[in-house]
Amino acid sequence: MRRTAALTATVAMALIGLLSSTTPATAQAPPGSTRNGAPASAPVTALAPPDVSLQNIKAHLSQLQSIADANGGTRRSTGPGYTASVAYVEQRLQAAGYTTRRVTCTPGCTSGAGPDLIADWPGGDESQVIMSGAHLDSVSAGPGINDNGSGSSMLLEVALTLAAQRPSMSKHVRFGWWSDEEQGLLGSRAYVTSLSSADRSKIKQYLNFDMVGSPNGGYFINNITTAAAADLRAFYTNLGLAPEENTEGANRSDDASFRNAGIATSGVAAGASATKTSAQAAKWGGTSGRAYDSCYHRSCDTTANINDTILDRAGDALAYAIWTQAVGTSTGRDFSIGAAPASGSVQAGQTATTTISTATTSGTAQTVNLTASGLPGGATATFGPASVTSGGSSTLTLATSSSTPSGTYAITVTGTGETATRTTTWTLTVSGTSGSRTFTNDTDYTINDLSTINSSVTSTATGSAVSPVQVRVTISHTCAEDLRIRLRGPNGTYYTIDSSGGSSCTSYGTRTYSVPVSQTAAGTWTLQVTDDYRLDTGYLDTWSITV
């Protein structure tokens, strides 16, 4: 995962020859599944996703550690440690039957950065590409074994497992290892930029894997409520792990390059420098109050800095997603479903809406009937329309009543198709009316570099505002230190509630402020957000004020 501030340190490194590779062990079928006894040279249709060998993944990690040790302790994109890493991965893929190509890391990459590596498995519908990727470079400070040897090695072993299994393919599978991620996601951005619009449109899904073996880590999924995340979410949910949205890594890894080009994205991470909460430690194990990876971007990020269980599950999760999406015959029919926005808020007695989108993921389109469950008391849900042809969308309107209890509710939207049933979740927060003086604006506002946005709410509360007013703000932005945030009251007075500046960058997320004020409660309250620095951008998701 990249830093949000520019890296300036460089190290002197000496080029070494390519390290020898070892033959991968045969992938094992999961418990309870059956294996076709055909020889490896004959294509077979797998009945279940295979178990990806943790032992083999760790063997790749050991090779990357040896490469770093021989090249000044680093695999930075501009040095021979990175070049040797590319050669190691490339050699294994070519021996397994992949078509590989090195893509020059231009335009916009660091001077001297090594290439991206792309690998395609033969077969499948090439107009429907299922792609997965991980960055192969490290920071200058260390060998980068968790960040991101873990994602790169896991990706390699999944690719080799697919080659060993040789199943029939309904869709085309592609893998990518990215250069220059630590300098600003530059390698993946260069690759996406190099594609024609037609080639970009063929990539139906991109899954990213960055830091998937954090020693005190957890189970985080990018864009967890979207259709692209459905298979990863299902895998971890079936293990009872209750995965969470990857808020720490939002827009900080290579999936952002694809998402910004309009490609559906998700992925897995185990956490970086953020702190594990007591709730996370209770459900996942580990130690609360400590970083997910205390060696993040440090020299101690070595092979000793890996959680085997978390790493093993990440590999199996990717295999599950690939086998679900791309393995089989092209005659199968399936669809996906998602909600955008994935969350919202409403006052009791009012309505809230979200868009339910569907997509045909294999075969021909089919009719999908939509229903909702998990509604709060006194609420009703309607769809417009109530059924769609996969690829279409519907507006879900949830109407609450004055008696609807306050709280946060996970609304399950079920799409029942002709061949399958799929679900997605819409999270809705309801504020009560009795004595309520909370007002919310959940319209998204893009926050660009060196710009200011204003988001307003109209308070109908009477009397004077109770000082201090409580302001709750949710912003998706990778550098909170870029942001200056002010509140303007109905009488025109501005209150600075957060100042910009600092020597490092942290993700903003959700923050609550107590703001001393002296004015009436009724009227227009405005949240003003100014981005004072270049490089990081984001958007205001939602904010509320309790007066």
Rosetta blueprint (number, residue, H / E / L):
1 M L
2 R L
3 R L
4 T L
5 A L
6 A L
7 L L
8 T L
9 A L
10 T L
11 V L
12 A L
13 M L
14 A L
15 L L
16 I L
17 G L
18 L L
19 L L
20 S L
21 S L
22 T L
23 T L
24 P L
25 A L
26 T L
27 A L
28 Q E
29 A L
30 P L
31 P L
32 G L
33 S L
34 T L
35 R L
36 N L
37 G L
38 A L
39 P L
40 A L
41 S L
42 A L
43 P L
44 V L
45 T L
46 A L
47 L L
48 A L
49 P L
50 P L
51 D E
52 V L
53 S L
54 L H
55 Q H
56 N H
57 I H
58 K H
59 A H
60 H H
61 L H
62 S H
63 Q H
64 L H
65 Q H
66 S H
67 I H
68 A H
69 D H
70 A L
71 N L
72 G L
73 G L
74 T L
75 R L
76 R L
77 S L
78 T L
79 G L
80 P H
81 G H
82 Y H
83 T H
84 A H
85 S H
86 V H
87 A H
88 Y H
89 V H
90 E H
91 Q H
92 R H
93 L H
94 Q H
95 A H
96 A H
97 G L
98 Y L
99 T E
100 T E
101 R E
102 R E
103 V E
104 T L
105 C L
106 T L
107 P L
108 G L
109 C L
110 T L
111 S L
112 G L
113 A L
114 G L
115 P L
116 D E
117 L E
118 I E
119 A E
120 D E
121 W E
122 P L
123 G L
124 G L
125 D E
126 E E
127 S E
128 Q E
129 V E
130 I E
131 M E
132 S E
133 G E
134 A E
135 H E
136 L L
137 D L
138 S L
139 V L
140 S L
141 A L
142 G L
143 P L
144 G L
145 I H
146 N H
147 D H
148 N H
149 G H
150 S H
151 G H
152 S H
153 S H
154 M H
155 L H
156 L H
157 E H
158 V H
159 A H
160 L H
161 T H
162 L H
163 A H
164 A H
165 Q H
166 R L
167 P L
168 S L
169 M E
170 S L
171 K E
172 H E
173 V E
174 R E
175 F E
176 G E
177 W E
178 W E
179 S L
180 D L
181 E L
182 E L
183 Q L
184 G L
185 L L
186 L H
187 G H
188 S H
189 R H
190 A H
191 Y H
192 V H
193 T H
194 S H
195 L L
196 S L
197 S H
198 A H
199 D H
200 R H
201 S H
202 K H
203 I E
204 K E
205 Q E
206 Y E
207 L E
208 N E
209 F E
210 D L
211 M L
212 V L
213 G L
214 S L
215 P L
216 N L
217 G L
218 G L
219 Y L
220 F E
221 I E
222 N L
223 N L
224 I L
225 T L
226 T L
227 A H
228 A H
229 A H
230 A H
231 D H
232 L H
233 R H
234 A H
235 F H
236 Y H
237 T H
238 N H
239 L L
240 G L
241 L L
242 A L
243 P L
244 E E
245 E E
246 N L
247 T L
248 E L
249 G L
250 A L
251 N L
252 R L
253 S L
254 D L
255 D H
256 A H
257 S H
258 F H
259 R H
260 N L
261 A L
262 G L
263 I L
264 A L
265 T E
266 S E
267 G E
268 V E
269 A E
270 A L
271 G L
272 A L
273 S L
274 A L
275 T E
276 K L
277 T L
278 S H
279 A H
280 Q H
281 A H
282 A H
283 K H
284 W H
285 G L
286 G L
287 T L
288 S L
289 G L
290 R L
291 A E
292 Y L
293 D L
294 S L
295 C L
296 Y L
297 H L
298 R L
299 S L
300 C L
301 D L
302 T L
303 T L
304 A L
305 N L
306 I L
307 N L
308 D H
309 T H
310 I H
311 L H
312 D H
313 R H
314 A H
315 G H
316 D H
317 A H
318 L H
319 A H
320 Y H
321 A H
322 I H
323 W H
324 T H
325 Q H
326 A H
327 V E
328 G L
329 T L
330 S L
331 T L
332 G L
333 R L
334 D E
335 F E
336 S E
337 I E
338 G E
339 A E
340 A E
341 P L
342 A L
343 S E
344 G E
345 S E
346 V E
347 Q E
348 A L
349 G L
350 Q L
351 T E
352 A E
353 T E
354 T E
355 T E
356 I E
357 S E
358 T E
359 A E
360 T E
361 T E
362 S E
363 G L
364 T L
365 A L
366 Q L
367 T E
368 V E
369 N E
370 L E
371 T E
372 A E
373 S E
374 G L
375 L L
376 P L
377 G L
378 G L
379 A L
380 T E
381 A E
382 T E
383 F E
384 G E
385 P L
386 A L
387 S E
388 V E
389 T E
390 S L
391 G L
392 G L
393 S E
394 S E
395 T E
396 L E
397 T E
398 L E
399 A E
400 T L
401 S L
402 S L
403 S L
404 T L
405 P L
406 S L
407 G E
408 T E
409 Y E
410 A E
411 I E
412 T E
413 V E
414 T E
415 G E
416 T E
417 G L
418 E L
419 T L
420 A L
421 T E
422 R E
423 T E
424 T E
425 T E
426 W E
427 T E
428 L E
429 T E
430 V E
431 S E
432 G L
433 T L
434 S L
435 G L
436 S L
437 R L
438 T E
439 F E
440 T E
441 N E
442 D L
443 T L
444 D L
445 Y E
446 T E
447 I E
448 N L
449 D L
450 L L
451 S L
452 T E
453 I E
454 N E
455 S E
456 S E
457 V E
458 T E
459 S E
460 T L
461 A L
462 T L
463 G L
464 S E
465 A L
466 V L
467 S L
468 P L
469 V E
470 Q E
471 V E
472 R E
473 V E
474 T E
475 I E
476 S E
477 H E
478 T L
479 C L
480 A H
481 E H
482 D H
483 L E
484 R E
485 I E
486 R E
487 L E
488 R E
489 G L
490 P L
491 N L
492 G L
493 T L
494 Y E
495 Y E
496 T E
497 I E
498 D E
499 S L
500 S L
501 G L
502 G L
503 S L
504 S L
505 C L
506 T L
507 S L
508 Y L
509 G E
510 T E
511 R E
512 T E
513 Y E
514 S E
515 V E
516 P L
517 V L
518 S L
519 Q L
520 T E
521 A L
522 A L
523 G E
524 T E
525 W E
526 T E
527 L E
528 Q E
529 V E
530 T E
531 D E
532 D L
533 Y L
534 R L
535 L L
536 D L
537 T L
538 G E
539 Y E
540 L E
541 D E
542 T E
543 W E
544 S E
545 I E
546 T E
547 V L
